[in-house]
């Protein structure tokens, strides 16, 4: 999966579909990721963190799995 962030069009991802009000995410995390300070993140579960990968929730941030 590729996520593209640029200064003009915002965030694009093949798993992000605002037009239809449906948000999708993979069930397995396949890359290490840090949730930046003072931000929140949300995933729909169940979620498995793949072998060798780490999700870091920075102090002052929150990750919620629903």
PQR file with spaces between the fields and no chain letter, atoms N, CA, C, O and H, PARSE charges and radii, in Angstrom:
ATOM       1  N    UNK     1       0.838   -1.170    0.000 -0.4000 1.5000
ATOM       2  CA   UNK     1       0.000    0.000    0.000 -0.0000 2.0000
ATOM       3  C    UNK     1       0.881    1.230    0.000  0.5500 1.7000
ATOM       4  O    UNK     1       1.886    1.281    0.709 -0.5500 1.4000
ATOM       5  N    UNK     2       0.517    2.204   -0.777 -0.4000 1.5000
ATOM       6  CA   UNK     2       1.263    3.455   -0.818 -0.0000 2.0000
ATOM       7  C    UNK     2       0.393    4.581   -0.291  0.5500 1.7000
ATOM       8  O    UNK     2      -0.770    4.714   -0.672 -0.5500 1.4000
ATOM       9  H    UNK     2      -0.299    2.163   -1.354  0.4000 1.0000
ATOM      10  N    UNK     3       0.954    5.370    0.567 -0.4000 1.5000
ATOM      11  CA   UNK     3       0.282    6.574    1.037 -0.0000 2.0000
ATOM      12  C    UNK     3       1.087    7.745    0.530  0.5500 1.7000
ATOM      13  O    UNK     3       2.301    7.805    0.724 -0.5500 1.4000
ATOM      14  H    UNK     3       1.899    5.262    0.876  0.4000 1.0000
ATOM      15  N    UNK     4       0.417    8.672   -0.118 -0.4000 1.5000
ATOM      16  CA   UNK     4       1.085    9.830   -0.692 -0.0000 2.0000
ATOM      17  C    UNK     4       0.621   11.081    0.032  0.5500 1.7000
ATOM      18  O    UNK     4      -0.577   11.319    0.184 -0.5500 1.4000
ATOM      19  H    UNK     4      -0.569    8.623   -0.277  0.4000 1.0000
ATOM      20  N    UNK     5       1.578   11.871    0.473 -0.4000 1.5000
ATOM      21  CA   UNK     5       1.254   13.146    1.096 -0.0000 2.0000
ATOM      22  C    UNK     5       1.998   14.218    0.329  0.5500 1.7000
ATOM      23  O    UNK     5       3.226   14.204    0.252 -0.5500 1.4000
ATOM      24  H    UNK     5       2.552   11.678    0.349  0.4000 1.0000
ATOM      25  N    UNK     6       1.241   15.153   -0.242 -0.4000 1.5000
ATOM      26  CA   UNK     6       1.894   16.290   -0.879 -0.0000 2.0000
ATOM      27  C    UNK     6       1.158   17.563   -0.479  0.5500 1.7000
ATOM      28  O    UNK     6       0.035   17.504    0.021 -0.5500 1.4000
ATOM      29  H    UNK     6       0.243   15.164   -0.180  0.4000 1.0000
ATOM      30  N    UNK     7       1.765   18.666   -0.690 -0.4000 1.5000
ATOM      31  CA   UNK     7       1.220   19.930   -0.215 -0.0000 2.0000
ATOM      32  C    UNK     7      -0.034   20.400   -0.923  0.5500 1.7000
ATOM      33  O    UNK     7      -0.667   21.354   -0.469 -0.5500 1.4000
ATOM      34  H    UNK     7       2.677   18.714   -1.097  0.4000 1.0000
ATOM      35  N    UNK     8      -0.417   19.758   -2.026 -0.4000 1.5000
ATOM      36  CA   UNK     8      -1.556   20.260   -2.784 -0.0000 2.0000
ATOM      37  C    UNK     8      -2.797   19.387   -2.669  0.5500 1.7000
ATOM      38  O    UNK     8      -3.905   19.908   -2.542 -0.5500 1.4000
ATOM      39  H    UNK     8       0.097   18.984   -2.395  0.4000 1.0000
ATOM      40  N    UNK     9      -2.634   18.083   -2.712 -0.4000 1.5000
ATOM      41  CA   UNK     9      -3.823   17.233   -2.751 -0.0000 2.0000
ATOM      42  C    UNK     9      -4.074   16.478   -1.461  0.5500 1.7000
ATOM      43  O    UNK     9      -5.024   15.700   -1.380 -0.5500 1.4000
ATOM      44  H    UNK     9      -1.734   17.660   -2.816  0.4000 1.0000
ATOM      45  N    UNK    10      -3.245   16.688   -0.452 -0.4000 1.5000
ATOM      46  CA   UNK    10      -3.467   16.029    0.828 -0.0000 2.0000
ATOM      47  C    UNK    10      -3.005   14.596    0.817  0.5500 1.7000
ATOM      48  O    UNK    10      -2.004   14.265    0.181 -0.5500 1.4000
ATOM      49  H    UNK    10      -2.473   17.319   -0.518  0.4000 1.0000
ATOM      50  N    UNK    11      -3.727   13.737    1.520 -0.4000 1.5000
ATOM      51  CA   UNK    11      -3.346   12.339    1.686 -0.0000 2.0000
ATOM      52  C    UNK    11      -4.160   11.482    0.730  0.5500 1.7000
ATOM      53  O    UNK    11      -5.383   11.606    0.659 -0.5500 1.4000
ATOM      54  H    UNK    11      -4.540   14.005    2.037  0.4000 1.0000
ATOM      55  N    UNK    12      -3.480   10.620    0.003 -0.4000 1.5000
ATOM      56  CA   UNK    12      -4.181    9.664   -0.838 -0.0000 2.0000
ATOM      57  C    UNK    12      -3.710    8.265   -0.494  0.5500 1.7000
ATOM      58  O    UNK    12      -2.525    8.043   -0.245 -0.5500 1.4000
ATOM      59  H    UNK    12      -2.486   10.520    0.062  0.4000 1.0000
ATOM      60  N    UNK    13      -4.624    7.340   -0.481 -0.4000 1.5000
ATOM      61  CA   UNK    13      -4.315    5.966   -0.142 -0.0000 2.0000
ATOM      62  C    UNK    13      -5.364    5.074   -0.784  0.5500 1.7000
ATOM      63  O    UNK    13      -6.531    5.460   -0.855 -0.5500 1.4000
ATOM      64  H    UNK    13      -5.587    7.521   -0.684  0.4000 1.0000
ATOM      65  N    UNK    14      -4.984    3.893   -1.252 -0.4000 1.5000
ATOM      66  CA   UNK    14      -5.986    2.997   -1.828 -0.0000 2.0000
ATOM      67  C    UNK    14      -6.979    2.471   -0.792  0.5500 1.7000
ATOM      68  O    UNK    14      -7.987    1.871   -1.165 -0.5500 1.4000
ATOM      69  H    UNK    14      -4.036    3.579   -1.194  0.4000 1.0000
ATOM      70  N    UNK    15      -6.719    2.678    0.490 -0.4000 1.5000
ATOM      71  CA   UNK    15      -7.625    2.186    1.519 -0.0000 2.0000
ATOM      72  C    UNK    15      -8.407    3.317    2.188  0.5500 1.7000
ATOM      73  O    UNK    15      -8.968    3.120    3.266 -0.5500 1.4000
ATOM      74  H    UNK    15      -5.900    3.165    0.793  0.4000 1.0000
ATOM      75  N    UNK    16      -8.451    4.473    1.577 -0.4000 1.5000
ATOM      76  CA   UNK    16      -9.085    5.646    2.182 -0.0000 2.0000
ATOM      77  C    UNK    16     -10.122    6.158    1.199  0.5500 1.7000
ATOM      78  O    UNK    16      -9.762    6.642    0.125 -0.5500 1.4000
ATOM      79  H    UNK    16      -7.995    4.633    0.702  0.4000 1.0000
ATOM      80  N    UNK    17     -11.404    6.064    1.541 -0.4000 1.5000
ATOM      81  CA   UNK    17     -12.452    6.421    0.608 -0.0000 2.0000
ATOM      82  C    UNK    17     -13.478    7.306    1.304  0.5500 1.7000
ATOM      83  O    UNK    17     -14.480    6.810    1.820 -0.5500 1.4000
ATOM      84  H    UNK    17     -11.696    5.671    2.412  0.4000 1.0000
ATOM      85  N    UNK    18     -13.236    8.605    1.322 -0.4000 1.5000
ATOM      86  CA   UNK    18     -14.132    9.532    2.001 -0.0000 2.0000
ATOM      87  C    UNK    18     -15.426    9.715    1.217  0.5500 1.7000
ATOM      88  O    UNK    18     -16.489    9.891    1.812 -0.5500 1.4000
ATOM      89  H    UNK    18     -12.423    9.008    0.904  0.4000 1.0000
ATOM      90  N    UNK    19     -15.349    9.676   -0.090 -0.4000 1.5000
ATOM      91  CA   UNK    19     -16.520    9.942   -0.918 -0.0000 2.0000
ATOM      92  C    UNK    19     -17.700    9.043   -0.550  0.5500 1.7000
ATOM      93  O    UNK    19     -18.851    9.471   -0.625 -0.5500 1.4000
ATOM      94  H    UNK    19     -14.486    9.533   -0.573  0.4000 1.0000
ATOM      95  N    UNK    20     -17.424    7.820   -0.160 -0.4000 1.5000
ATOM      96  CA   UNK    20     -18.497    6.888    0.178 -0.0000 2.0000
ATOM      97  C    UNK    20     -18.663    6.697    1.674  0.5500 1.7000
ATOM      98  O    UNK    20     -19.441    5.845    2.104 -0.5500 1.4000
ATOM      99  H    UNK    20     -16.489    7.472   -0.099  0.4000 1.0000
ATOM     100  N    UNK    21     -17.944    7.476    2.475 -0.4000 1.5000
ATOM     101  CA   UNK    21     -18.025    7.403    3.944 -0.0000 2.0000
ATOM     102  C    UNK    21     -17.655    6.029    4.483  0.5500 1.7000
ATOM     103  O    UNK    21     -18.168    5.609    5.520 -0.5500 1.4000
ATOM     104  H    UNK    21     -17.312    8.168    2.125  0.4000 1.0000
ATOM     105  N    UNK    22     -16.776    5.335    3.790 -0.4000 1.5000
ATOM     106  CA   UNK    22     -16.273    4.039    4.250 -0.0000 2.0000
ATOM     107  C    UNK    22     -14.768    4.147    4.363  0.5500 1.7000
ATOM     108  O    UNK    22     -14.087    4.528    3.411 -0.5500 1.4000
ATOM     109  H    UNK    22     -16.360    5.677    2.948  0.4000 1.0000
ATOM     110  N    UNK    23     -14.257    3.809    5.530 -0.4000 1.5000
ATOM     111  CA   UNK    23     -12.824    3.854    5.784 -0.0000 2.0000
ATOM     112  C    UNK    23     -12.330    2.425    5.961  0.5500 1.7000
ATOM     113  O    UNK    23     -12.904    1.657    6.733 -0.5500 1.4000
ATOM     114  H    UNK    23     -14.811    3.499    6.303  0.4000 1.0000
ATOM     115  N    UNK    24     -11.287    2.074    5.261 -0.4000 1.5000
ATOM     116  CA   UNK    24     -10.753    0.725    5.310 -0.0000 2.0000
ATOM     117  C    UNK    24      -9.314    0.745    5.796  0.5500 1.7000
ATOM     118  O    UNK    24      -8.578    1.703    5.560 -0.5500 1.4000
ATOM     119  H    UNK    24     -10.821    2.697    4.633  0.4000 1.0000
ATOM     120  N    UNK    25      -8.921   -0.326    6.478 -0.4000 1.5000
ATOM     121  CA   UNK    25      -7.517   -0.505    6.809 -0.0000 2.0000
ATOM     122  C    UNK    25      -7.191   -1.994    6.741  0.5500 1.7000
ATOM     123  O    UNK    25      -8.058   -2.849    6.924 -0.5500 1.4000
ATOM     124  H    UNK    25      -9.519   -1.105    6.670  0.4000 1.0000
ATOM     125  N    UNK    26      -5.940   -2.275    6.479 -0.4000 1.5000
ATOM     126  CA   UNK    26      -5.491   -3.660    6.452 -0.0000 2.0000
ATOM     127  C    UNK    26      -5.582   -4.242    7.857  0.5500 1.7000
ATOM     128  O    UNK    26      -5.601   -3.494    8.835 -0.5500 1.4000
ATOM     129  H    UNK    26      -5.236   -1.580    6.331  0.4000 1.0000
ATOM     130  N    UNK    27      -5.637   -5.561    7.968 -0.4000 1.5000
ATOM     131  CA   UNK    27      -5.718   -6.207    9.274 -0.0000 2.0000
ATOM     132  C    UNK    27      -4.347   -6.487    9.859  0.5500 1.7000
ATOM     133  O    UNK    27      -4.228   -6.775   11.050 -0.5500 1.4000
ATOM     134  H    UNK    27      -5.621   -6.169    7.173  0.4000 1.0000
ATOM     135  N    UNK    28      -3.308   -6.407    9.033 -0.4000 1.5000
ATOM     136  CA   UNK    28      -1.945   -6.646    9.504 -0.0000 2.0000
ATOM     137  C    UNK    28      -1.087   -5.431    9.220  0.5500 1.7000
ATOM     138  O    UNK    28      -1.062   -4.924    8.098 -0.5500 1.4000
ATOM     139  H    UNK    28      -3.405   -6.173    8.066  0.4000 1.0000
ATOM     140  N    UNK    29      -0.383   -4.966   10.242 -0.4000 1.5000
ATOM     141  CA   UNK    29       0.539   -3.845   10.077 -0.0000 2.0000
ATOM     142  C    UNK    29       1.841   -4.404    9.527  0.5500 1.7000
ATOM     143  O    UNK    29       2.466   -5.264   10.146 -0.5500 1.4000
ATOM     144  H    UNK    29      -0.403   -5.378   11.153  0.4000 1.0000
ATOM     145  N    UNK    30       2.250   -3.910    8.355 -0.4000 1.5000
ATOM     146  CA   UNK    30       3.412   -4.441    7.667 -0.0000 2.0000
ATOM     147  C    UNK    30       4.566   -3.471    7.573  0.5500 1.7000
ATOM     148  O    UNK    30       5.429   -3.615    6.707 -0.5500 1.4000
ATOM     149  H    UNK    30       1.741   -3.211    7.852  0.4000 1.0000
ATOM     150  N    UNK    31       4.594   -2.483    8.451 -0.4000 1.5000
ATOM     151  CA   UNK    31       5.694   -1.519    8.500 -0.0000 2.0000
ATOM     152  C    UNK    31       5.680   -0.884    9.883  0.5500 1.7000
ATOM     153  O    UNK    31       4.618   -0.721   10.484 -0.5500 1.4000
ATOM     154  H    UNK    31       3.892   -2.366    9.154  0.4000 1.0000
ATOM     155  N    UNK    32       6.836   -0.532   10.380 -0.4000 1.5000
ATOM     156  CA   UNK    32       6.887    0.169   11.657 -0.0000 2.0000
ATOM     157  C    UNK    32       6.317    1.568   11.471  0.5500 1.7000
ATOM     158  O    UNK    32       6.475    2.180   10.414 -0.5500 1.4000
ATOM     159  H    UNK    32       7.699   -0.665    9.892  0.4000 1.0000
ATOM     160  N    UNK    33       5.656    2.064   12.504 -0.4000 1.5000
ATOM     161  CA   UNK    33       5.007    3.370   12.406 -0.0000 2.0000
ATOM     162  C    UNK    33       5.028    4.052   13.766  0.5500 1.7000
ATOM     163  O    UNK    33       4.856    3.404   14.799 -0.5500 1.4000
ATOM     164  H    UNK    33       5.527    1.567   13.362  0.4000 1.0000
ATOM     165  N    UNK    34       5.238    5.357   13.761 -0.4000 1.5000
ATOM     166  CA   UNK    34       5.171    6.160   14.974 -0.0000 2.0000
ATOM     167  C    UNK    34       4.036    7.153   14.829  0.5500 1.7000
ATOM     168  O    UNK    34       3.971    7.894   13.848 -0.5500 1.4000
ATOM     169  H    UNK    34       5.377    5.884   12.922  0.4000 1.0000
ATOM     170  N    UNK    35       3.137    7.168   15.811 -0.4000 1.5000
ATOM     171  CA   UNK    35       2.073    8.154   15.845 -0.0000 2.0000
ATOM     172  C    UNK    35       2.677    9.406   16.466  0.5500 1.7000
ATOM     173  O    UNK    35       3.100    9.379   17.622 -0.5500 1.4000
ATOM     174  H    UNK    35       3.190    6.566   16.608  0.4000 1.0000
ATOM     175  N    UNK    36       2.723   10.497   15.716 -0.4000 1.5000
ATOM     176  CA   UNK    36       3.405   11.701   16.198 -0.0000 2.0000
ATOM     177  C    UNK    36       2.769   12.279   17.464  0.5500 1.7000
ATOM     178  O    UNK    36       1.598   12.026   17.749 -0.5500 1.4000
ATOM     179  H    UNK    36       2.380   10.519   14.777  0.4000 1.0000
ATOM     180  N    UNK    37       3.531   13.040   18.202 -0.4000 1.5000
ATOM     181  CA   UNK    37       3.053   13.690   19.412 -0.0000 2.0000
ATOM     182  C    UNK    37       1.846   14.564   19.110  0.5500 1.7000
ATOM     183  O    UNK    37       1.766   15.191   18.054 -0.5500 1.4000
ATOM     184  H    UNK    37       4.482   13.245   17.971  0.4000 1.0000
ATOM     185  N    UNK    38       0.914   14.596   20.045 -0.4000 1.5000
ATOM     186  CA   UNK    38      -0.286   15.441   19.966 -0.0000 2.0000
ATOM     187  C    UNK    38      -1.203   15.084   18.803  0.5500 1.7000
ATOM     188  O    UNK    38      -1.947   15.933   18.312 -0.5500 1.4000
ATOM     189  H    UNK    38       0.978   14.087   20.902  0.4000 1.0000
ATOM     190  N    UNK    39      -1.152   13.822   18.358 -0.4000 1.5000
ATOM     191  CA   UNK    39      -2.084   13.354   17.332 -0.0000 2.0000
ATOM     192  C    UNK    39      -2.723   12.065   17.812  0.5500 1.7000
ATOM     193  O    UNK    39      -2.238   11.426   18.745 -0.5500 1.4000
ATOM     194  H    UNK    39      -0.548   13.131   18.756  0.4000 1.0000
ATOM     195  N    UNK    40      -3.811   11.694   17.166 -0.4000 1.5000
ATOM     196  CA   UNK    40      -4.502   10.451   17.480 -0.0000 2.0000
ATOM     197  C    UNK    40      -4.609    9.609   16.223  0.5500 1.7000
ATOM     198  O    UNK    40      -4.559   10.126   15.107 -0.5500 1.4000
ATOM     199  H    UNK    40      -4.205   12.214   16.408  0.4000 1.0000
ATOM     200  N    UNK    41      -4.757    8.309   16.415 -0.4000 1.5000
ATOM     201  CA   UNK    41      -4.904    7.385   15.295 -0.0000 2.0000
ATOM     202  C    UNK    41      -6.020    6.406   15.621  0.5500 1.7000
ATOM     203  O    UNK    41      -6.314    6.155   16.790 -0.5500 1.4000
ATOM     204  H    UNK    41      -4.798    7.889   17.322  0.4000 1.0000
ATOM     205  N    UNK    42      -6.643    5.850   14.579 -0.4000 1.5000
ATOM     206  CA   UNK    42      -7.722    4.900   14.767 -0.0000 2.0000
ATOM     207  C    UNK    42      -7.601    3.804   13.719  0.5500 1.7000
ATOM     208  O    UNK    42      -7.276    4.065   12.561 -0.5500 1.4000
ATOM     209  H    UNK    42      -6.404    6.054   13.630  0.4000 1.0000
ATOM     210  N    UNK    43      -7.866    2.584   14.140 -0.4000 1.5000
ATOM     211  CA   UNK    43      -7.913    1.440   13.237 -0.0000 2.0000
ATOM     212  C    UNK    43      -9.149    0.622   13.580  0.5500 1.7000
ATOM     213  O    UNK    43      -9.623    0.650   14.716 -0.5500 1.4000
ATOM     214  H    UNK    43      -8.131    2.372   15.080  0.4000 1.0000
ATOM     215  N    UNK    44      -9.668   -0.103   12.600 -0.4000 1.5000
ATOM     216  CA   UNK    44     -10.734   -1.052   12.915 -0.0000 2.0000
ATOM     217  C    UNK    44     -10.089   -2.423   13.007  0.5500 1.7000
ATOM     218  O    UNK    44      -9.258   -2.785   12.174 -0.5500 1.4000
ATOM     219  H    UNK    44      -9.283   -0.126   11.678  0.4000 1.0000
ATOM     220  N    UNK    45     -10.472   -3.181   14.018 -0.4000 1.5000
ATOM     221  CA   UNK    45      -9.800   -4.443   14.305 -0.0000 2.0000
ATOM     222  C    UNK    45     -10.607   -5.638   13.880  0.5500 1.7000
ATOM     223  O    UNK    45     -11.748   -5.518   13.433 -0.5500 1.4000
ATOM     224  H    UNK    45     -11.148   -2.888   14.695  0.4000 1.0000
ATOM     225  N    UNK    46     -10.001   -6.786   14.025 -0.4000 1.5000
ATOM     226  CA   UNK    46      -8.752   -7.040   14.744 -0.0000 2.0000
ATOM     227  C    UNK    46      -7.530   -6.575   13.944  0.5500 1.7000
ATOM     228  O    UNK    46      -7.553   -6.519   12.715 -0.5500 1.4000
ATOM     229  H    UNK    46      -9.075   -6.884   14.389  0.4000 1.0000
ATOM     230  N    UNK    47      -6.477   -6.248   14.674 -0.4000 1.5000
ATOM     231  CA   UNK    47      -5.223   -5.796   14.082 -0.0000 2.0000
ATOM     232  C    UNK    47      -4.100   -6.690   14.576  0.5500 1.7000
ATOM     233  O    UNK    47      -4.000   -6.983   15.768 -0.5500 1.4000
ATOM     234  H    UNK    47      -6.460   -6.294   15.673  0.4000 1.0000
ATOM     235  N    UNK    48      -3.256   -7.122   13.645 -0.4000 1.5000
ATOM     236  CA   UNK    48      -2.059   -7.885   13.974 -0.0000 2.0000
ATOM     237  C    UNK    48      -0.855   -7.059   13.559  0.5500 1.7000
ATOM     238  O    UNK    48      -0.825   -6.523   12.451 -0.5500 1.4000
ATOM     239  H    UNK    48      -3.338   -6.885   12.677  0.4000 1.0000
ATOM     240  N    UNK    49       0.131   -6.948   14.425 -0.4000 1.5000
ATOM     241  CA   UNK    49       1.374   -6.269   14.063 -0.0000 2.0000
ATOM     242  C    UNK    49       2.317   -7.336   13.541  0.5500 1.7000
ATOM     243  O    UNK    49       2.669   -8.270   14.260 -0.5500 1.4000
ATOM     244  H    UNK    49       0.107   -7.383   15.325  0.4000 1.0000
ATOM     245  N    UNK    50       2.726   -7.195   12.285 -0.4000 1.5000
ATOM     246  CA   UNK    50       3.578   -8.183   11.639 -0.0000 2.0000
ATOM     247  C    UNK    50       4.913   -8.355   12.360  0.5500 1.7000
ATOM     248  O    UNK    50       5.389   -7.451   13.046 -0.5500 1.4000
ATOM     249  H    UNK    50       2.440   -6.435   11.700  0.4000 1.0000
ATOM     250  N    UNK    51       5.500   -9.527   12.189 -0.4000 1.5000
ATOM     251  CA   UNK    51       6.772   -9.868   12.820 -0.0000 2.0000
ATOM     252  C    UNK    51       7.854   -8.848   12.468  0.5500 1.7000
ATOM     253  O    UNK    51       8.083   -8.540   11.298 -0.5500 1.4000
ATOM     254  H    UNK    51       5.113  -10.262   11.631  0.4000 1.0000
ATOM     255  N    UNK    52       8.506   -8.338   13.499 -0.4000 1.5000
ATOM     256  CA   UNK    52       9.608   -7.403   13.304 -0.0000 2.0000
ATOM     257  C    UNK    52       9.189   -5.948   13.186  0.5500 1.7000
ATOM     258  O    UNK    52      10.042   -5.069   13.062 -0.5500 1.4000
ATOM     259  H    UNK    52       8.319   -8.589   14.449  0.4000 1.0000
ATOM     260  N    UNK    53       7.883   -5.679   13.221 -0.4000 1.5000
ATOM     261  CA   UNK    53       7.403   -4.304   13.101 -0.0000 2.0000
ATOM     262  C    UNK    53       6.944   -3.791   14.456  0.5500 1.7000
ATOM     263  O    UNK    53       6.581   -4.572   15.336 -0.5500 1.4000
ATOM     264  H    UNK    53       7.191   -6.393   13.321  0.4000 1.0000
ATOM     265  N    UNK    54       6.963   -2.472   14.617 -0.4000 1.5000
ATOM     266  CA   UNK    54       6.614   -1.838   15.887 -0.0000 2.0000
ATOM     267  C    UNK    54       5.700   -0.655   15.602  0.5500 1.7000
ATOM     268  O    UNK    54       5.922    0.093   14.649 -0.5500 1.4000
ATOM     269  H    UNK    54       7.258   -1.839   13.902  0.4000 1.0000
ATOM     270  N    UNK    55       4.675   -0.487   16.427 -0.4000 1.5000
ATOM     271  CA   UNK    55       3.862    0.726   16.401 -0.0000 2.0000
ATOM     272  C    UNK    55       4.174    1.476   17.688  0.5500 1.7000
ATOM     273  O    UNK    55       3.986    0.947   18.784 -0.5500 1.4000
ATOM     274  H    UNK    55       4.495   -1.094   17.200  0.4000 1.0000
ATOM     275  N    UNK    56       4.649    2.702   17.552 -0.4000 1.5000
ATOM     276  CA   UNK    56       5.006    3.524   18.700 -0.0000 2.0000
ATOM     277  C    UNK    56       3.949    4.603   18.873  0.5500 1.7000
ATOM     278  O    UNK    56       3.677    5.373   17.952 -0.5500 1.4000
ATOM     279  H    UNK    56       4.802    3.131   16.662  0.4000 1.0000
ATOM     280  N    UNK    57       3.359    4.652   20.055 -0.4000 1.5000
ATOM     281  CA   UNK    57       2.390    5.695   20.385 -0.0000 2.0000
ATOM     282  C    UNK    57       3.116    6.700   21.266  0.5500 1.7000
ATOM     283  O    UNK    57       3.408    6.429   22.431 -0.5500 1.4000
ATOM     284  H    UNK    57       3.581    4.026   20.803  0.4000 1.0000
ATOM     285  N    UNK    58       3.402    7.857   20.695 -0.4000 1.5000
ATOM     286  CA   UNK    58       4.172    8.891   21.373 -0.0000 2.0000
ATOM     287  C    UNK    58       3.378    9.464   22.546  0.5500 1.7000
ATOM     288  O    UNK    58       2.150    9.529   22.497 -0.5500 1.4000
ATOM     289  H    UNK    58       3.165    8.077   19.749  0.4000 1.0000
ATOM     290  N    UNK    59       4.078    9.878   23.592 -0.4000 1.5000
ATOM     291  CA   UNK    59       3.446   10.507   24.749 -0.0000 2.0000
ATOM     292  C    UNK    59       2.536   11.647   24.291  0.5500 1.7000
ATOM     293  O    UNK    59       2.943   12.491   23.493 -0.5500 1.4000
ATOM     294  H    UNK    59       5.076    9.826   23.632  0.4000 1.0000
ATOM     295  N    UNK    60       1.322   11.667   24.792 -0.4000 1.5000
ATOM     296  CA   UNK    60       0.367   12.695   24.418 -0.0000 2.0000
ATOM     297  C    UNK    60      -0.483   12.322   23.221  0.5500 1.7000
ATOM     298  O    UNK    60      -1.340   13.101   22.803 -0.5500 1.4000
ATOM     299  H    UNK    60       0.991   10.981   25.440  0.4000 1.0000
ATOM     300  N    UNK    61      -0.259   11.136   22.661 -0.4000 1.5000
ATOM     301  CA   UNK    61      -1.021   10.641   21.530 -0.0000 2.0000
ATOM     302  C    UNK    61      -1.834    9.430   21.951  0.5500 1.7000
ATOM     303  O    UNK    61      -1.662    8.900   23.049 -0.5500 1.4000
ATOM     304  H    UNK    61       0.437   10.503   23.001  0.4000 1.0000
ATOM     305  N    UNK    62      -2.723    9.000   21.064 -0.4000 1.5000
ATOM     306  CA   UNK    62      -3.571    7.851   21.374 -0.0000 2.0000
ATOM     307  C    UNK    62      -3.858    7.072   20.102  0.5500 1.7000
ATOM     308  O    UNK    62      -4.085    7.662   19.046 -0.5500 1.4000
ATOM     309  H    UNK    62      -2.863    9.431   20.172  0.4000 1.0000
ATOM     310  N    UNK    63      -3.848    5.738   20.203 -0.4000 1.5000
ATOM     311  CA   UNK    63      -4.234    4.850   19.106 -0.0000 2.0000
ATOM     312  C    UNK    63      -5.412    4.040   19.602  0.5500 1.7000
ATOM     313  O    UNK    63      -5.300    3.331   20.603 -0.5500 1.4000
ATOM     314  H    UNK    63      -3.663    5.259   21.062  0.4000 1.0000
ATOM     315  N    UNK    64      -6.529    4.133   18.922 -0.4000 1.5000
ATOM     316  CA   UNK    64      -7.734    3.409   19.308 -0.0000 2.0000
ATOM     317  C    UNK    64      -8.052    2.385   18.226  0.5500 1.7000
ATOM     318  O    UNK    64      -8.060    2.706   17.037 -0.5500 1.4000
ATOM     319  H    UNK    64      -6.620    4.709   18.109  0.4000 1.0000
ATOM     320  N    UNK    65      -8.308    1.171   18.640 -0.4000 1.5000
ATOM     321  CA   UNK    65      -8.733    0.118   17.722 -0.0000 2.0000
ATOM     322  C    UNK    65     -10.185   -0.197   18.047  0.5500 1.7000
ATOM     323  O    UNK    65     -10.500   -0.613   19.162 -0.5500 1.4000
ATOM     324  H    UNK    65      -8.302    0.910   19.606  0.4000 1.0000
ATOM     325  N    UNK    66     -11.056   -0.004   17.090 -0.4000 1.5000
ATOM     326  CA   UNK    66     -12.494   -0.251   17.306 -0.0000 2.0000
ATOM     327  C    UNK    66     -12.940   -1.507   16.590  0.5500 1.7000
ATOM     328  O    UNK    66     -14.113   -1.872   16.658 -0.5500 1.4000
ATOM     329  H    UNK    66     -10.801    0.333   16.184  0.4000 1.0000
